[in-house]
Structure formats: structure tokens, C-alpha cells
Amino acid sequence: MGIKLKFKSPLEKKVKAGFRGYPVATIAFYGADNKIATKVAVGIMMSESEKEPTTMKKWFSDKDIRRDVKILNEIKEFITVQGARSVAITNKILGCPHEEDIDYPLGESCPKCPFWAGRDRFTDELIH
């Protein structure tokens, strides 16, 4: 998959195995900026035709969650229990950890994470 985690992760072996079929676990990191991930969301996709994960679990931390071995081990256990054959992981922080229409109004920027306001979450570049 070509993803390199910043340290020896309990998930590294599963990620490096590449695509081995469904179910697939997807792992995405979120943070107030593009430096520290304080949330991770893991979704389980049962088949290629699914648009949304069948099962999802989230973890939160005050420190960089990508370096929290306890949480990474919990993620590994969750993936195993769910029977995931493949693991796909983002190699960067994908945006704000707060949820639109839950933590702040739909269509607005998160007031707690100004870094992401008007920014493309895949390139980190300002859109305007």
C-alpha cells in the first residue's frame, strides 16, 4: 500500500499485507490541524458495493492518536473481531475531528478548528 506510519505500529503488518479481499477496514485520522491527530475513525466495509461502512468505531485522544499504542492495539483488536481481511489507512490527517451537523451547523466551518476553514482536506491547500 505504500503507507509508512511514523513509528512501529501494531497495525503495520495488516496495512503492509495490502488488499486481501473483503471485509475491508478503513482507518482515517482527524485533528484540529494537519499536525496532530486527536480522532481516528475505523469503518468496516463488507463489500465493494457498499457506500457506507456497516460498522464504525471512533477513538479520541488529547495527544497524537497515531502514536498511542494502547488505542492502536484496540483498533487492531476491533479489526480482528470484525473479520477484516484488508486494511486501508490514510497517510495524513483528513480534516477536523468535529462532525458537521452534529458539533456545528451544516454548511459552516468548525469554529474550533479554524485551520480547516476554506481548506482542501486532501491537499491542505486553501481553496479560496
Secondary structure, DSSP 8 states (H G I E B T S, - for coil): -----SS--TTHHHHHT----SSEEEEEEE-SSSS---EEEEEEE-STT-SS-SEEEEEE-SS-GGG-HHHHHHHHHHHHHTT-SEEEEEEEE-S-SS-BTTTB-TTS--TT-GGGTTB-TTT--B--
